[in-house]
Amino acid sequence: MSDPHAKLYQTKMTLLGVLFAVVGIVLVAFARWLQVVELGTWQWLQAVPFSELGATLFGIGVVGTAYDYYTARDAETNAKRRLRETLKEEAPVMRDAVIEGFAVKADDLKRVATPELLDDLATNAMALRLGDEQFAREIYADVRDQAIRAPERWHDVDVSIRLSTAVERSTTGAPLFDIAVEWTYTTVPGHNVRRFASVSDRDEYYELVSDVPSTSTWFMPSKSGIDASSRKSFELLEFSVDGVAQRIRRTARKTGQTYSVSLEPADGKPVRLRQVYRARGAATGHLLFVELPVPIRNISLSLDYTDTDIATMTVSDLVTSANRPRISRLPEQLPGKEVSIELPGWLLPRSGFTFVWTLTSELPPAARPTRDQDAA
């Protein structure tokens, strides 16, 4: 019997038996003493059966202690056997109750589970559903890294982009587009500072893009002929929180510039953020990629390219979703050129939408629209 609690219990029982035995001896001796002394008015004490009572206590103390000592091991073995049988019989019921409780009440699971245990439970559940343990483990790890560890989640995102032909050209003489971008979304800010940067150094760009969503970065390589440090090339025009405009600070250097906005602590409450900025890109770049920096739920995106010489515009979605994006365009009978995308549900970060265009000047002469078509 190596259990300290069991040893303590046996010691207590032994001491109790010894106490009973000692008291019994004392009572027997007291009864015999009463028989040889003159008690006078206390003679009635001789009628009390102290001897029998003492003998009984002595017997209980000695016999009980001996019985408990010799049967303790068997009692412990029987108790363990009964416990094992009970657990074996009730284990399925207990298991089902625990699983059902954790499945219905997430707070109960949160109190007892560690992040590692939750990862194992999620992986095992996916493995059972998919029938492939390796596939489930790798899929869950990818989702965990992109979604669970994301510092923010954006809801009800509205993105508005307008392309227009820039009056100026790049330093290499290439035509440019002015790009006006507006993001509006609801989130619980994970950082107290928002930064918007344009850089021409590739190493600096790679360093900044890892700091999403607190930093939004535009890369303008020097060979493009666009000065990343100029306000004309990139500028944060407005940033507001629940409709209240925030103060914008700007710092510039040779290889780029950064706009910073300080936010008040949100105290875990969602706020509606709106950010408006403009940038420049080469018209002959033929591509604009709108990347989703964090997990997003419900997005509406529109691209207006009326004030450009873009002849055709195609859209490709690089997102993984059970829902198909709804892509719509302005009817040809209406003035203006605009394409809109709506996609409900959750979207993972590092996905997005690609807009690819062809300029009118790049089309064969026979395929170029006439002035009458343009007027229409």
BELLIN-V451342 format. One record per run of one state. SS is the DSSP state (2 for helix, 1 for strand, 0 for the rest). FROM is the first residue (numbers start at 1). LEN is the number of residues. Records with the same first field share a line. If there is no record, write none. Layout:
SS=FROM-LEN  FROM-LEN
This chain:
0=1-3  36-4  48-2  105-1  113-2  131-2  149-4  166-10  188-5  200-2  210-5  220-2  225-9  242-2  246-2  254-2  263-8  286-1  292-3  308-2  319-7  330-8  348-4  363-2  368-3  376-1
2=4-32  40-8  50-55  106-7  115-16  133-16  202-8  222-3  283-3  360-3  365-3  371-5
1=153-13  176-12  193-7  215-5  234-8  244-2  248-6  256-7  271-12  287-5  295-13  310-9  326-4  338-10  352-8
